Amino acid sequence: ERKRAAEQLARSERMVRTVTDGLPGMVAYWTAGLHLAFANRSYSDWFGRLAEEIIGVHFDELIEPGRRGRELPFVQGALRGEPQEFESTHERPDGSMVYHWTHYVPDIAEEGGAVRGFFVLISDVTERRLAERSVTESEERFRSAFAFAGIGMAIVALDGHFLKVNRSLCDIVGYNEDELLAIRFQEITLLDDLEADLAHIGDLLAGRSQSYQMEKRYRHRAGRIVWVRLTVSLVRGADGSP
């Protein structure tokens, strides 16, 4: 009976290792005494060693001091039975950064509630973080180009309300930003030009054009007429709607 149980345990361990070694992320198990009890191939590869070489090693011996200091509060939380998750960065040998998202899942005994250890699940999120950074940088470039452009620029709602305006447009029409954001473009467009402007917008919304240009007149806040050359492009949402 004991031999059969041992064989079944060995089969289970082989199955777990086969499954976890095939996962894209890192999987490990630390005991309550902070000795490594299990590591899949990705986790051991992270240390440049075989799994059998690091099993039984203490947390303080395996984890380098800088990283150990950052992760210790999360380790302590897991040992209190509190699931933990956090992001960390690590420098590759080539100097580039890798981003990891880490989960600590406490292993709590059914009876008594004692924490026997915790599972570690680590995912590489570098590609996602770099993509997010690229989007952020692109948005920052857009905001800078928009704000400091030498021509008037605006983002306008479908009903004509100004949603975002730059300094140059404010200078052209004589209104400050707050004043423009409280009105619609129809209110400062000369009535004689409004019909043509709205017809062009109708073509945009109907899909008959993607953009248009026209000369039109705005009524300056001081009452004078300002001639402008207007270029309008339609912005669509992810679902294709204007």
Salt bridges, closest charged atoms under 4 A:
GLU1 OE1 - ARG4 NH1 2.71
ASP21 OD1 - ARG17 NH1 3.78
ASP21 OD2 - ARG41 NH2 3.61
ASP60 OD2 - HIS58 ND1 3.87
ASP60 OD1 - ARG68 NE 3.67
GLU71 OE2 - ARG67 NE 2.73
GLU82 OE1 - ARG80 NH2 3.25
GLU87 OE1 - ARG129 NE 2.43
ASP107 OD1 - ARG116 NH2 3.06
GLU132 OE1 - ARG129 NH1 2.53
ASP159 OD2 - HIS161 ND1 2.98
ASP171 OD1 - ARG167 NE 3.36
GLU179 OE2 - ARG221 NH2 2.94
ASP193 OD2 - ARG217 NE 2.92
ASP197 OD2 - LYS216 NZ 2.67
ASP203 OD1 - ARG208 NE 2.84
